[in-house]
Amino acid sequence: MKRIIIVDDSATLRRDFKKLLKPIKGIEVVGEAIDAESALRQCHELKPDIMILDINLKNGSGIDVLEKMKKCPQSPITIMFTNYSKGEFQKATKRLGADYFFDKTNDIEELVATLTNLSSKQ
């Protein structure tokens, strides 16, 4: 079972995303965070396998969270899921160790396919 934390400041997005993930076997949402501080705290406490992370967060940035989490020995697979254009943000997050980058507007099916694939891997 892959343990996931969803980090996004939108309660609606987090709720809808949990519904979207529910049918995927091997996935369990173990936490949600609305800001950088709670994201870091929950990642350290819950030790998720996968973190779905927005760039724009309350009281911080998903880029800051990514940078700090990738320095940890048991860093989760990090999926950036954002409305920001892929150009400079995609390059910056890849450079900092993001495993995947998806646009909220256009890439939802690709994100679900990636999570389905990740859920089947040991």
Rosetta silent file (secondary structure, phi, psi, omega in degrees, C-alpha in Angstrom):
SEQUENCE: MKRIIIVDDSATLRRDFKKLLKPIKGIEVVGEAIDAESALRQCHELKPDIMILDINLKNGSGIDVLEKMKKCPQSPITIMFTNYSKGEFQKATKRLGADYFFDKTNDIEELVATLTNLSSKQ
SCORE:     score description
SCORE:     0.000 S_00000001
   1 L     0.000  124.916  177.586    0.000    0.000    0.000 S_00000001
   2 E   -89.113  125.184 -179.039    1.416    3.367   -1.062 S_00000001
   3 E   -93.457  129.693 -174.399    0.828    6.091    1.517 S_00000001
   4 E  -122.466  142.113  168.174    0.122    9.553    0.078 S_00000001
   5 E  -117.486  135.782  178.935    0.006   13.044    1.490 S_00000001
   6 E  -106.418  122.968 -178.744   -1.762   15.786   -0.500 S_00000001
   7 E  -117.393  105.533  179.989   -0.355   19.289   -0.056 S_00000001
   8 L  -159.324  142.106 -178.148   -2.566   22.029   -1.505 S_00000001
   9 L   -79.051   -6.294  179.376   -4.174   25.131   -0.034 S_00000001
  10 L   -94.268  114.901  177.704   -7.511   24.387   -1.717 S_00000001
  11 H   -63.382  -36.171  179.286   -9.866   22.272    0.416 S_00000001
  12 H   -63.521  -45.630  179.855  -11.998   21.628   -2.670 S_00000001
  13 H   -63.297  -44.256 -179.697   -9.053   20.290   -4.638 S_00000001
  14 H   -61.465  -43.131  178.828   -7.949   18.042   -1.770 S_00000001
  15 H   -63.224  -48.661 -179.079  -11.490   16.660   -1.365 S_00000001
  16 H   -64.699  -36.670 -179.876  -11.956   16.081   -5.096 S_00000001
  17 H   -67.527  -39.677  177.137   -8.529   14.532   -5.403 S_00000001
  18 H   -61.717  -39.207  176.583   -9.231   12.046   -2.608 S_00000001
  19 H   -63.420  -40.857 -179.562  -12.408   10.995   -4.456 S_00000001
  20 H   -65.144  -36.311 -177.749  -10.409   10.582   -7.655 S_00000001
  21 H   -81.409  -20.883 -174.521   -7.809    8.406   -5.903 S_00000001
  22 L   -51.699  -43.455 -179.108  -10.295    6.221   -4.031 S_00000001
  23 L   -72.530  -11.089 -177.458  -10.751    3.652   -6.847 S_00000001
  24 L   -79.564  115.759  178.178   -6.985    3.147   -7.270 S_00000001
  25 L   -69.026  139.871  177.446   -5.988   -0.061   -5.512 S_00000001
  26 L    89.128    9.472  179.862   -2.823    0.197   -3.458 S_00000001
  27 E  -121.111  134.156  175.240   -3.195    3.913   -2.640 S_00000001
  28 E  -136.218  122.741  175.654   -4.059    5.336    0.773 S_00000001
  29 E   -81.630  115.112 -176.570   -4.271    9.064    1.537 S_00000001
  30 E  -104.190  -11.053  179.921   -2.767    9.359    5.011 S_00000001
  31 E  -164.592  160.488  176.795   -2.527   13.133    5.305 S_00000001
  32 E  -138.341  145.195  177.708   -3.392   16.533    3.949 S_00000001
  33 E  -139.914  146.005 -179.698   -1.647   19.858    4.399 S_00000001
  34 L  -106.819  -12.847 -178.248   -2.580   23.411    3.448 S_00000001
  35 E  -142.684  171.751 -175.543    0.755   25.110    4.076 S_00000001
  36 H   -63.110  -42.658 -177.532    4.489   24.500    4.010 S_00000001
  37 H   -62.226  -48.816 -179.452    4.853   24.070    7.768 S_00000001
  38 H   -69.838  -29.613  176.646    2.154   21.423    8.142 S_00000001
  39 H   -63.580  -47.307 -179.814    3.400   19.659    4.986 S_00000001
  40 H   -65.005  -43.879  179.703    6.893   19.288    6.418 S_00000001
  41 H   -60.997  -46.510 -178.625    5.600   18.238    9.835 S_00000001
  42 H   -67.707  -36.656  178.209    3.258   15.615    8.374 S_00000001
  43 H   -63.556  -39.812  178.865    5.905   14.249    6.036 S_00000001
  44 H   -70.368  -37.623 -178.088    8.259   13.726    8.959 S_00000001
  45 H   -78.001  -44.831 -172.103    5.525   12.206   11.157 S_00000001
  46 H   -90.749  -20.201 -179.768    3.620   10.110    8.599 S_00000001
  47 L    48.775   60.661  179.914    6.532    9.131    6.329 S_00000001
  48 L   -68.739  156.973  174.614    4.467    8.937    3.126 S_00000001
  49 L   -80.612  -31.597 -175.422    5.675    7.076    0.065 S_00000001
  50 E  -135.525  137.428  174.815    4.312    9.778   -2.250 S_00000001
  51 E  -121.320  123.176  174.255    3.750   13.510   -1.779 S_00000001
  52 E   -98.379  121.097 -164.712    1.484   15.409   -4.170 S_00000001
  53 E  -132.095  126.478  173.511    2.599   19.018   -3.871 S_00000001
  54 L   -85.816  158.560  177.831    1.333   22.357   -5.152 S_00000001
  55 L   -82.476  -44.316 -176.303    3.761   25.246   -5.644 S_00000001
  56 E   -89.936  109.244 -179.679    1.575   28.005   -4.219 S_00000001
  57 E  -125.167  161.110  173.379    0.877   27.332   -0.528 S_00000001
  58 E   -68.316  139.285  175.641   -0.185   29.399    2.452 S_00000001
  59 L    54.796   38.091  177.513    2.801   30.708    4.416 S_00000001
  60 E   154.512 -169.519 -175.392    5.380   29.290    2.046 S_00000001
  61 E  -130.950  144.777  173.730    6.097   27.578   -1.196 S_00000001
  62 H   -63.376  -26.163  177.110    5.904   24.033   -2.429 S_00000001
  63 H   -66.337  -40.467  176.897    9.358   24.603   -3.882 S_00000001
  64 H   -64.387  -42.257  178.627   10.692   25.202   -0.356 S_00000001
  65 H   -61.496  -46.959  178.931    8.938   22.053    0.879 S_00000001
  66 H   -56.037  -48.992 -177.596   10.389   20.053   -2.017 S_00000001
  67 H   -60.540  -43.512 -179.488   13.904   21.294   -1.344 S_00000001
  68 H   -69.650  -41.098 -177.738   13.720   20.436    2.368 S_00000001
  69 H   -68.224  -34.924 -178.237   12.086   17.030    1.853 S_00000001
  70 L   -72.472  -10.775  174.738   14.618   15.927   -0.761 S_00000001
  71 L   -86.748  -10.800 -179.329   17.382   16.437    1.806 S_00000001
  72 L   -80.665  146.705 -178.789   15.796   13.836    4.108 S_00000001
  73 L   -61.573  -34.873 -179.371   17.096   10.258    3.952 S_00000001
  74 L  -112.206   58.551 -178.360   13.617    8.785    3.335 S_00000001
  75 L   -69.019  135.222  178.357   12.276   11.375    0.937 S_00000001
  76 L   -73.768  160.782  167.961    8.928   10.499   -0.664 S_00000001
  77 E   -60.575  130.018 -175.589    8.328   10.338   -4.391 S_00000001
  78 E  -113.584  124.393  178.763    7.334   13.919   -5.121 S_00000001
  79 E  -113.803  112.155  175.447    4.679   14.824   -7.666 S_00000001
  80 E   -79.773  129.323 -177.938    4.325   18.529   -8.371 S_00000001
  81 E  -135.421  102.096 -166.985    0.688   19.297   -9.249 S_00000001
  82 E  -146.571  165.212  174.834    0.179   22.963   -9.982 S_00000001
  83 L   -91.322   -6.946 -178.430   -1.435   25.641  -12.124 S_00000001
  84 L   -72.004  147.441 -178.334    1.910   27.295  -12.791 S_00000001
  85 L   -60.242  154.145 -175.160    3.300   27.056  -16.296 S_00000001
  86 H   -72.301  -22.753 -174.471    5.684   24.224  -16.957 S_00000001
  87 H   -50.330  -98.238 -173.841    8.597   26.401  -18.089 S_00000001
  88 H   -66.270  -36.033 -179.358   10.683   27.850  -15.279 S_00000001
  89 H   -68.745  -39.627  178.193    8.795   26.118  -12.455 S_00000001
  90 H   -63.950  -43.829  179.065    9.170   22.686  -14.013 S_00000001
  91 H   -62.304  -44.176 -178.533   12.901   23.218  -14.485 S_00000001
  92 H   -64.541  -43.610 -178.006   13.341   24.476  -10.912 S_00000001
  93 H   -71.294  -36.126  176.130   11.405   21.612   -9.337 S_00000001
  94 H   -63.671  -41.696  179.469   13.167   18.978  -11.447 S_00000001
  95 H   -62.273  -33.412 -179.508   16.513   20.466  -10.451 S_00000001
  96 L   -85.857   -3.499  173.637   15.494   20.187   -6.783 S_00000001
  97 L   111.302    8.659  176.164   14.497   16.546   -7.178 S_00000001
  98 L   -60.327  137.247 -178.713   10.801   16.457   -8.102 S_00000001
  99 L   -84.105  -31.684 -178.658   10.012   13.089   -9.623 S_00000001
 100 E  -144.366  156.865  177.892    7.010   14.256  -11.690 S_00000001
 101 E  -140.973  121.464 -179.743    5.421   17.551  -12.738 S_00000001
 102 E  -130.559  144.294  176.014    1.783   17.867  -13.805 S_00000001
 103 E   -87.955  129.485 -177.940   -0.427   20.815  -14.723 S_00000001
 104 L   -60.463  -32.561 -175.465   -3.737   20.861  -12.803 S_00000001
 105 L   -77.390  -37.638 -169.762   -5.640   22.039  -15.858 S_00000001
 106 L  -115.906  -16.895 -167.176   -4.388   19.600  -18.480 S_00000001
 107 L  -112.707   20.017 -175.218   -2.627   16.625  -16.914 S_00000001
 108 H   -62.318  -41.736  179.840   -5.124   15.001  -14.525 S_00000001
 109 H   -65.075  -38.943  178.557   -5.450   11.776  -16.552 S_00000001
 110 H   -67.018  -37.966  177.299   -1.667   11.474  -16.805 S_00000001
 111 H   -63.749  -45.747  179.055   -1.355   12.028  -13.055 S_00000001
 112 H   -62.512  -40.965  177.799   -3.911    9.309  -12.296 S_00000001
 113 H   -62.999  -40.590  178.720   -2.118    6.929  -14.670 S_00000001
 114 H   -64.955  -43.973  178.376    1.191    7.657  -12.952 S_00000001
 115 H   -64.887  -38.064  177.131   -0.312    7.039   -9.497 S_00000001
 116 H   -62.074  -43.624  178.352   -1.915    3.826  -10.725 S_00000001
 117 H   -64.377  -45.566 -179.708    1.465    2.696  -12.028 S_00000001
 118 H   -64.031  -33.492 -177.528    3.238    3.689   -8.792 S_00000001
 119 H   -67.792  -23.493 -177.342    0.638    1.875   -6.695 S_00000001
 120 L   -89.994   -7.049 -179.176    1.461   -1.416   -8.376 S_00000001
 121 L   -93.225  144.631  177.031    5.194   -1.195   -7.686 S_00000001
 122 L   -79.674    0.000    0.000    6.772   -2.554   -4.547 S_00000001
